[in-house]
Amino acid sequence: MSGLRVWPPGLAGALQFLTRIPIRTDAAVPHHRVVPWFPIVGLLIGAAVGGIAAGMIELIPTAVAATVAVVAGLLITGAFHEDGLADIADAFGGGWTVERRLEILKDSRHGTYGVAALTSSILLRAVSAASIASSAALFAAFVAAHVLGRASAVVAMRLAPPARQSGLGVAAASDMRALPTVAGIVSGLAAVTALTGWWVVVLLAVSAVATVAVVVLAVRKIGGLAGDVLGAVEQVVECVVLVAVAGLAARHQLWWA
């Protein structure tokens, strides 16, 4: 049975694009129909990763459970966003001109800056999650991080022009429809709010600061957004959300825990 008969077309396309889950579709789904589903895919990934962490924390040390969960996330997504972060680190760190930075972005190889950024992201997420002792808070942390990371990437598409005349940023932003895009973001935020309660205010604040920071840097370095920039936005937001939850969980308890 084809994926389109089982999944809504946009969701099927988003799962194809953002994960390694074998979803089939009858035809390619346009980017503008895929992008609104990014936060929902983040919710599914976050629930899977958070479920692994929350379940394993009852059997093994928290640090091990958190690390296994982060690795599981890498396997589910195929390190898709991590690759974007590494490419941006190489381009912004090693390129002295806009032309050279855009050229580096096209290179599939990773240099020192990229490897350092990639390692830092994985380490920061694992350590932050490992410091969360509550299984409920750990589950909520991963869900919030994955939802807000992908919702922030969608928002970023509207904050700055594309750096190139082709690619995901142009294809999606040019035809993006307001209603389904807002609906997707609101649905993801509703799930995060239900899980984290008033913590969501802090998480939204750090996500907004991180998103704007990456977008401003991208505009300064390459004149706008590229697909790799959106991957970097997702990664940076995912990291700061986990750091924020680690701090909140150390001093407060979730409303439902």
N, C-alpha and C positions, 0 to 999 in steps of 0.2 A: 504494500500500500504506500503510495507516495506521501511525502511529508505534508503537502498542501492539503491533503484530505484529513490529516490528523491534527495539524497545527494551523492556527491563523497564519496566512502567508507572511505577514511582517515578522511574527515571532519566529517562524521557521527560518526566514532569511537572517534574522539577528542571531539565532543559535548557530547557523552555518558560519556566519562572519566572525563571531566572537569566541566560539568554542571549537573543540574537536569532536563534539557529539555528532554522530553520523545521522544527520537529518537530510532527507531528500526532498526536493521540490520539483514540480513539473517544469518550471522555467525559472530563470533568474529573477529574483525579486528586486525591484528598484530601490536604490539607497534611501530615498525619501520615505519609503514605507518601512524600511528596516530600522532606521535610526530611532524613531519613537519607542521602539521596544527595548532599547539598550538598558534602561533602568530595571525592566522586568527580568531580562536575562541576568543582570547583576543580582537581582533578588534570588533567582534560582541557583546561581553559582554560590552566592553567599550562604544560602540555606544548606547547600550540600557541604561546603567547606566548614561552616559553623557546626553543622550536625556531626561531622567527623570529629572536630575538636571537642565538642561538648560530650560526645559519647566516649571518646578515648580518655578524657581527663579522669573518668571514674576508674580507669584500669591502669594507667601509666602516669608518670610525672607530667605536670602541666607543660613544662618546656618541650618535652618530646611530643606531646599531643599537638601543641601549637605548631611545631615545626612540620609535623606530618600533614597538618591541615593546610599550611602554606604550600607545601609541595603538591598536595592534591589539587590545589587551585591552579598551580602551574601546569599540571597534567590536563586539567579540564580545558584550560584556555590555550594550551600550546605555547605558553609564555608570550602571547600575542602583544599585550601591552608592555611587558618588560622589554621586548625588542624595540618598541617605539621609544621608550625611555633611554635605552642604550644608544640608539641612533642619534637622538637629540643631544645627549651628553657629548658624543664624539663630535657632532657638527658644531655645536655652540662652543665647546671647549677647544677644538682644534682648528676651526676655520676662522680666518682673519677677514674675509669678505663675504658678502651675501652670496655671491656666486659659488664660492668655495664651500660654504656651509650647505647650500642646496646640493652641490655635487657629492658631498660626504653623505648626505641623507640617502642618496641613491645607492650607496655602497653597502652591500649586505654584510660585510665584515665589521667586527667590533674592535675598537682600539682600547687603549688604557682608560680613557674617560668613560667609555661605554661599559666596560667590565666593572669599573669602580662603582658606577651608578647602579648597575644591575645587582651587584653584590650588596650594596648598601640598602637597596630597596628590600630585598629578600631578608636580610639580616634584621633590619629595623622592624619589619612586620612580624617576624618570628619572635623577636625579643619582646616587642610590645604585647603580643598575644600571650606570650609565656608568663607575663607578669599579672595576668588577669586570673585570679584564683577561682572565681565563680563560673560554673558551667553555663549558667544563664547569661551572664554578662559576656562570656566568650562567644557564645552563639550570636548574641545581639551585635557584638563588635564586628564579626565577620560579615554579617548581613548588611549592617550599616556601611561598612567600608566598601563592599562591592557595589551596592546600590548607588551610593553617593559618588563613587569613582566614575561610574558610567553616566550617571545623570549630569555630572559636572562636565564630562566630555561633550554631551549634547548641548549644554548651555554655552560652552566655549565656542561652538560653531557659530553662535549668534553674536559673539563679542568682538570678533575681528574678521577681516577679509582673508581669503585664502592666499597663501604665498605663491601658489602656482595656479595655472589655468586649467588644471585637471587633477583628478584624484578624489578621495572620499569627501574632503571638505567642500569642494566645488559641487560635486554631484548631489550631495545630500542637502547642503545649505541652500542651494539655488531653488530647490523644489520642496523644501521642508514645509509642511502644513502645520499651522499653529495649534489647531485643536487636538489632533492625535499626539503631537509632541508634548504639549502641556499635560494631556491625560496620562501619558506614559510616565512623565516626571512626577506628577502628583500621586500616581498609584505607588510608585517606588517610595516616595517620601511618607505616604500613609503607612506603609509597612514598617519603615524605620521608626516612625513616631509611635506606632503601636508597641514596638519592642523596647524602645529606649525612653519613652515618656519625655520629661523635660530635658533630658540629655540632648535631645535632637536640636535644641537651640544652639548649644555649644558646637555640635557636630556640623550643623549648617554654616556656622560662622567660620570655623577653621577650613571647611571645604571651599567657601567663597573666597577666602583670602588666598588659599593655595591655587585655586583656579585662575584668579586674576593675576597672580604673580607669574604663573607659567605663560599665560596669554601675553602679558606685557613683555616678558622676556622674548617670546617668539616674535612679536612685532618688531622689537628692537633688533633682533638678530637676523631674521629672514623676511621681515616685512609683513608677516601674517601667519596663518595656520597651515599646517600640513597634517597628513594622517599620523605621522610620528609624534607630532605635538599633542594630538588628542590622546595618544597612548601615554605620553608623559603626564598629561593632566590626570588621567585615570590613576596612574601609579602614585603620583605625589599626593593626590587626595586620599587614596586608599591608605597610604602611610600615615598621614596626619590624623585621619579618623581613628585608626588603631591606637596611635599615641594618645589621642584625646580620651578615648574610652579607657585606656590603661590608667590615666590619671583620675578619671571620674570614678572608676570602679574601686580604686584604692581608698576613696573617701565616702562614696555613696553606694547605696544598694538600688538595684532596679526595682521599679514599682511592683513588678509581678513575681520577683524572685523570693 
